[in-house]
Amino acid sequence: MKLLIIYNPQAGNGRAKALLAEVERYLKHKQLDVDILLTERIGHAIDLVAETDLSTYDAIVASGGDGTLFEVVNGYYKNEQSKKPPIGLIPNGTGNAFMKELNLHKSDWKRAIDIIAQNRCRELDVGRFETLGEVHYFLNIVGMGFVTDVAEGAIPLKWMGNAAYTVATLQKLIGLKSQQFEIEVDGNTLKRDGHFVEVANSRFTGTTFLMAPKAELDDGLLDLVFLNKISRLKLLKLFTTIYDGSHIKYPEIEYIQAKKIRVIEEFPGKLIPDGEVFGKTPVTFECLSKDLKFLWNLE
């Protein structure tokens, strides 16, 4: 089995770089033939996958956090070859939400390689979104509104690990304000006064937050989570319930599943797709049903 591994040595605050030699040894132990390309900057993984001849590989593997996987997926769709191999994952980043779908934990990189070596695939839905005239793809989740403010606040706190999101939430809560949203869901328009929208393909965000507990990776639907206007105190209480997904029981939360979604904010703000901050509302989403083969543990 020949693998192209896109490896982010800066993932996990540099932990991935220290782990690289050990990862290489285990790959050899599993008798996997690998080419490893190291990323050097933000966006580099997109270019590496988009410009590589993928015909000689049995799989493309993203090794890093959710941002690395996001870039690999987008490079995959930019690559013009008609036939492309499946994608796999070796998690070793700070944020690894997608690994939870594979029932993996942060230290499970060996188990992740074991799954890859099985060479068995699952067909997954892919989220497609258009912002500022550009098209991007995601496997996890795209947020806007208050959640984007939190994500930006968490960037300089990444050394704290998952606690960075908790601290950033507390910091941003002080300036909490609602705004008007116009949300089109499969042709029906909703107008709401609220704080954030999350459009999810998978269940988790930030590794530990079960943001979209009803999401399934192959149901042909995206899950929209909207928070209507709420007090700071109640939002603080709601925040603690996102860990187990019970936040969707709050009356201020609307949970809708749809194939196509469009979001317009009163005050256009940035997006947070799979942990990366870029783009801007208005934004349009579409679910590409079972559009990507992913190396999976099917046992």
N, C-alpha and C positions, 0 to 999 in steps of 0.2 A: 504494500500500500504506500503510494507516494503522496506526501503531504507538502503543501505550501503553508508555512506558519508565519503569520504576521504578528510579530512579538513586540510589545511595547515595554521597553526596559524601565520606563519611568512609572509604570503602573504600581499601585500600592505604595506610593511615596518612595519608589526606588526598590521596593522589596522584590519586584519581578527581576530586576537586574541581578541581584544576589542569588536568585533562584535558577537562573538560566542554565548553568552548568549541570545542575541536578536534573532539570527538566530534559536536557539533551541526553543524559545518561539513561533516563527512564524510557525515553522514546526509542533509544537504541535497544534497550532491554526488551521492548515490545516488538522489536524487529520492524520498526517503521522507518521508511526511507524519507528523510525530510530535508527541505530547503527552508532555512529560517531567515526572514528579512526583518531587520530591526527598524522600528519607526523612530524618526528623529525630530518630529514636530507635529503640531496639531494639523490634521488633514492628510498627513503623509500616508496613512494606511489606505485612504481612498485612492490616492494616486498609484500606490503599489499594486493594488488589486485590479484597478481599471486598466493599467498598462501592461500587465503580465499575460503571457500566453498561458492560459489555464488548461489547455488541452492535454498537457503531459501530467496533470495531477489528478489524483483520485478524490481529493478534498482540499478545501481552503480552511485553515484554522485560525481563529482570532484568539490571541493570548494577551489578556490585559483586563481592563474593566469594561463596563457597559459602553463607554465612549469608544473603545477600540472595536468592539463588536459592531457598533453603529457605523463606524467608518468602513469596516470590512464589507458590511451589507451594502452600503452605498457605492463602494468601489465595484462590488459585484454587479450591481445594476448598471453602472456606467460602462463596464466592460462590454464590448460590442460582439463578442463571440456568441454564436447561436446556442452552443451546447456548453454548459458549465457544470462543474462538479458540485457536490453538496458542501455545506459549511459546517464547521465544528467549533467547539469552544474549550479553551483551557483557561479558567478564571484565575486571575491573580491581581486584581485591581482593588481600589478602595471601594467603589460601588460595583456590586455584581448582582444586580437584581435578576438578570435572566438565568443565572446559574440555579436559582431556586426552582425554576420550572424543570430543570434536570435533576432535581432533588440533590443538588450539590451544596456543600458549604465552602467557605473561603479556603480552607486548607485541603480541599479535595482535588487538587490538581492531578494527582495520580489516578484517582477514580475517573476523572474527566478523560484522561488519556486512554484508560481501559475502555471507556464508552466509544471513543474514536476508533480504537483498534477493532472493535466488533464490526465496524463498517455497515451499520444498519441505520436506515433513514426514516424520518417522519416528515410528512409534508405539512408545512406550517403556513398560516396566513401571514401576510406582510402588510403593515400600514404604509400607505403612500400619502404624503402631504405636500401641498404647494404653498409656498410663501415667497413674497417679493419676486415673483416670476420664476422661481426655481423649484424643482421637484426633488424631494428627498424621501427616504424610506426608513422604517423603524420596525423593530420587533417588540419593544417594550411599551413605552408610554411617552406622550407629549403633553406637557403642561403649559398653562398660561395664566396670567393674573398673579395672585399672591404667591402661588407655588414657585413662580419664576423668580420673584423677589427673594424667596427663601434660598433657592438654588444658587443665585448670584452671591448671596450672603455667605453661603457655605463654602464657596471656592477657596477663600483664604484660610478656611478652618479645616481643610481636608486632612491635615495632620492629626486631627482628632478622630478620624475614622467616621463611623456612622453617627457619632454624637454631634458631628458638625451640623447636620440637618436640624437636630433638636435645638442647639444653641442659636442657629440662624433664625429658626421659627420664633423663638422668644424675643430675639432682637427686632425682627420685622413686625411683630405683633403690635408694637407701640404705635406705629404709623398706619395701622389697618384702616382702610377705607373701602367701601363698596363702589361698584361702577355698573353701568348698564351693559348687558351682553345681548347680542342677537345671535341665536343659535338655530341653524337650519339642520334638521335631522330627517334624512330620507324625504326631503321635499316639504316637511312641515316646519314652520318658523315659530320659535319660542323667544319671547322677550323677558329678560330677567334682570333683577338688581342683585348682584352677588359679588363673590370674591375670587373664585377660581374655576377653571375648567381643566379636567384631565381627560385625554382621549387615549385609551389603553388597548393594546393588543394582548398583552400578558398581564398577570395579576399584580406583580410587585414593582415597586420603585424604591430607589435608595437602599436596596438589599432587604431591608427589614419592614418596609411599609406595605401592607396588603391593601393597596389602593383600590384595585378592581377585583374583588373576590369572585365575581361571577365570570370573569374573562376566561375564554378557552382559546387555545392557539390554532384551532382548526374548525371553528364554527362559522367562518365567513362573516363575522361581525366585529365591530369595534365597540368598546364599552365607554360611554361618556359619564363622567362623574362631575356634577356641578354643585358648588356650594353657594346657596342663596345667602342673603344678608344675615349676619349673625353677630352677636356681641363678642367682644374680646375674651371675656371670661368663658363663654360657652364654646368658642373656638378652641380655647386652651384645653377644655375638657374633651372636645371632639378629637383633637390632635392625638391624645393618648390612645384613642380607640382605633386609629389607623393601623396599629401594629397587628391587630387581629381581624381587621375588616369590618368590625361592628359599627364603624362610623356611618355606614350606609343605612342604618336604622334611624338616624337622626332625621327629623322632619325637614330640616334645612337642606338635606342632601337629595339631589335628584340623580337617579341612576337609569340610563337609557342605553339600549343596544341598537346599533344601526350599521348600515353598509356605507353610507355617505354622510359626512358632517361638515358644516361650515360654521366658523366662529368669527364674529366681529365684536371687538371691544370698543367701549366708549372712548377709552384712552389707549390707543394701540401700543402694545408692549411686546417684549421679546418672548420667544418660546423656549422651552426646556425639553428638547427631544433626547431621551436616553441619557440624561445627565449633562448634555452639552447645551450651552446657552447661545442661541443665534436665531435668526429669522424674526418675523414680526407678524402680528395679526393685521388684517384678516388672513385666515388660513383655511384651506379646504383639505379634507381628509377622505380617503377611500380605502376600503379593505380589499386587498388582493387575495382572494380565497385560495389556500393551499398552493401558493406561488413559489415556495422555496423549500428545497430538501435540506434537512438538518440532521446531522449525525446524532442519534438518540439511543437511550437505553430502553429497548422495547420489551425487556423481560418483566 
